[in-house]
Amino acid sequence: MNGDVEMNEKQRYITLDLGGAPMTPWCRFKRVVKRTFRIELFIGLWVTIREMFKTLFMGKSHTTKYPFEKMPISSRYRAIHDMLRLLESGHYRCIGCGLCEKICISNCIAMETRYDENQRKEVSGYTINFGRCIFCGYCAEVCPELAIVHGARYETASEQRASFSLFEDMLTPIDKLKEQKEFEGYGAPSPWADKNIKKTPLAY
Amino acid sequence: MDPLILGTIIKIVLVLAIVSALAGFGTYLERKVLAYMQRRIGPAHVGPFGLLQIVADGIKLLTKEDIIPQNANRFIFMIAPAVTAATAFIALSAVPLFPTFTIPEYFPLVGGAIVPSTISDISIGILFLLGVMGSGLYGPLLAGMAQANKWGILGSARTAVQFLSYEVITGLSLLAPIMLVGSLSLIDFNNTQIGGVGSWIIWQQPVAFVLFLIAGFAETNRTPFDLLEHEAEIVSGYATEYSGMRWGMFFIGEYANMITISLMASIIFVGGYAPLGFIPGWIAILLKVTFFFFLMLWVRASWPHVRPDQLMWFCWKVLMPIAVINVVITGIVVMI
């Protein structure tokens, strides 16, 4: 109990000067007159009209027309998986090692492989059941080839509980290979992270 | 048929149709203006600039189920929205909307007729307006009392308190201009301010103008005094149990009231439909009404609500003494 009091004394709170409540009728009258003739109400009007002109003519609107425009998401976000391709040959990066299937803690990845004519391992079947997937990110973390990564598609609503995604659906389309983005890695800061840094308010 | 009666009927139909449509358009304007002031863009997807949002809202309101609560007084519950809308439109019947104009000769049958742009030019226009606006109290009051809902009762209690109190301010604030002009007819008011900006009554009666605006905001239930249906406190006040087009009629009534108050403020204080320099009279009054309408939206975006006790305190301890003093000083000046 005593310790609490000492703590509060040590913290040294700053009390704001609010002027105190008026005690006499004359003080109350003065407060009414002061509030009436201070121009604060008109400052409020000015602020709103300024924002209106900014939005109308300077394009300072904060609206994102959601289904048509999307906010960029952080590279830390774990959305629907993408299968990346090699940039040089255009072949998919997956080497069929099966590590992602092994580590998947909700058993949602199913993988079938076989040897092709060059005795190279080829993925003959690969599905992820997004009804089971918990988006933990282990598969992407364990992948030695950076083949399976988390992409930017975060709308995961579906018509049925078990919604399988095929390898071909997740694979970067061959004609969009140039637009394929390299995975930044977990813990990578967002590209706009510098803009979000603000001073900590230390006054209080 | 007597041309006067026929003309009046045509004007009634026109005013009803146009002001109802304007009420719908008012909701669109309000959403757009509020959105811009809050750095949003408002309705934008339905039609060009989101203009067809009004139609979508109208279809939604008309096709919604019309729910009447079990313990409600059915008859009063059903007619209360009609009372609100009716009083709002009846008030418009005595307001001159535009200058008197002549129908061009090339129109068949009616070409060359001189048309006064008021439905009925009664010599006691202001008194009639105040009376009808006073009876506008009954819509929310009956609606709240009939719906067997606590929030409705609270809403109608606030209606009675707020509307009755601010009737006094409206009346007293208009008394001083009436003393100056010496007439209760809105057309006489307009004719005394025919000589440009300098002859506007606002310069002689700035206090009355501010008082009338404040009271007008309270009587149309606009934001600083938006206590009848303040969502945060009493859900939706008198309109809690209403749905569908009955609720829509409250809305139309509210917007028609806003238009009426804007028209009154324009005609009584800032020159009405007198031509303004090179601007013809009918455009001048449209601009003025639009400004006052915009002012209501602007204030809604800027200022917070007041508490009910502050509302009463403000009315009886601040506005009424100022209004009385204003009337007394005007009387002395007129006498000298």
Chai-1 contact restraints between the chains, C-beta under 6 A:
chainA,res_idxA,chainB,res_idxB,connection_type,confidence,min_distance_angstrom,max_distance_angstrom,comment,restraint_id
A,G44,B,S302,contact,1.0,0.0,6.0,A-B,restraint_1
A,G44,B,W303,contact,1.0,0.0,6.0,A-B,restraint_2
A,L45,B,S302,contact,1.0,0.0,6.0,A-B,restraint_3
A,T48,B,M37,contact,1.0,0.0,6.0,A-B,restraint_4
A,T48,B,A301,contact,1.0,0.0,6.0,A-B,restraint_5
A,T48,B,S302,contact,1.0,0.0,6.0,A-B,restraint_6
A,E51,B,M37,contact,1.0,0.0,6.0,A-B,restraint_7
A,E51,B,R39,contact,1.0,0.0,6.0,A-B,restraint_8
A,M52,B,Y36,contact,1.0,0.0,6.0,A-B,restraint_9
A,M52,B,M37,contact,1.0,0.0,6.0,A-B,restraint_10
A,T55,B,Y36,contact,1.0,0.0,6.0,A-B,restraint_11
A,T55,B,R39,contact,1.0,0.0,6.0,A-B,restraint_12
A,L56,B,Y36,contact,1.0,0.0,6.0,A-B,restraint_13
A,S61,B,R39,contact,1.0,0.0,6.0,A-B,restraint_14
A,S61,B,I41,contact,1.0,0.0,6.0,A-B,restraint_15
A,H62,B,R39,contact,1.0,0.0,6.0,A-B,restraint_16
A,T63,B,R40,contact,1.0,0.0,6.0,A-B,restraint_17
A,T63,B,I41,contact,1.0,0.0,6.0,A-B,restraint_18
